[in-house]
Amino acid sequence: MTPTRAVFLDALGTLVELEPPAVHLRRVLNDELPEERLDAAVRAEMNFYRDHSHQARDPASLAVLRERSAAVLSEQLGRPVDVETLMRAIRFRAFPDAAPALSALRARGLKLVCVSNWDCALPQVLEGLGLGPRLDAALSSAAAGARKPDPAIFAAALELAGCDPGEALHVGDSREEDVAGARAAGIRGLLIDRGGGGDLASLSEIEDHLAR
């Protein structure tokens, strides 16, 4: 097996997690909305944003997408919610194993690229969580013009890392988007499931799967 020169990592569900938006939104709105209705509205907004995040390629189109997402949430709740209120309810945090694992992989001299279905703000989000300095690049579907599992986004990541498919390894929490997508691009893919149902239960285990 060709020695591993680069490790690609998904963002949401792999490096970072989303704090429960409904909890923060309830605090921001200071409203006694029924829990079921609030949860359903948040799910609708999240699904809409996820399906259109690749369209937010620059600050202008990102602002438009956020406006459209706020409109979806407003419609579902039956009351107006502006973009500022929506964004105050969306908070990410890095998984505890993320920073140590990235530091350990970087110490081995590996190229590290975050490859995620995300809008153009991905690099800023990772910077804000302290993960940016530990990565060589952060590639969003918006920047690549392709969403996982499309092999095109992995091809763009290979170009950033300066390596061939056989020299890379991709880690993510989705069998379809991450594992199957990577393999379609000729890259080894590993599933992380911190509950124990995947190839990895922690990012610290990536080192055990490196080809030397």
PEGI-V648677 format. One record per backbone hydrogen bond with DSSP energy under -0.5 kcal/mol. CO is the residue of the C=O (numbers start at 0). NH is the residue of the N-H. If there is no record, write none. Layout:
co-><CO/CO>
nh-><NH/NH>
//
This chain:
co-><4/5/6/7/8/10/10/10/14/15/16/16/19/19/20/21/22/23/24/25/25/30/33/34/35/36/37/38/39/40/41/42/43/44/45/46/47/48/48/49/51/52/54/55/57/58/59/60/61/62/63/64/65/66/67/68/69/70/71/72/73/73/81/82/83/84/85/85/86/88/90/92/94/94/95/96/97/98/99/100/101/102/103/104/104/105/110/111/111/112/112/113/113/115/115/117/118/120/121/122/123/124/125/125/126/130/131/136/137/138/139/140/140/146/149/149/150/151/152/153/154/155/156/157/157/163/164/166/166/167/168/169/170/171/173/173/174/175/177/178/179/180/181/181/182/187/189/189/190/190/190/192/192/199/201/202/203/204/205/206/210>
nh-><110/168/112/170/114/13/14/15/94/12/18/92/22/23/24/25/26/27/28/29/30/32/37/38/39/40/41/42/43/44/45/46/47/48/49/50/51/51/52/52/54/55/56/119/61/62/63/64/65/66/67/68/69/70/71/72/73/74/75/76/77/78/85/86/87/88/88/89/89/90/18/16/97/98/99/100/101/102/103/104/105/106/107/107/109/108/6/135/136/8/114/115/138/117/140/141/121/124/125/126/127/128/130/131/129/133/134/113/139/115/143/144/145/149/152/153/154/155/156/157/158/159/160/161/162/166/167/4/5/187/7/189/9/191/177/178/179/180/181/182/183/184/184/186/185/169/171/191/192/198/199/195/197/192/204/205/206/207/208/209/3>
//
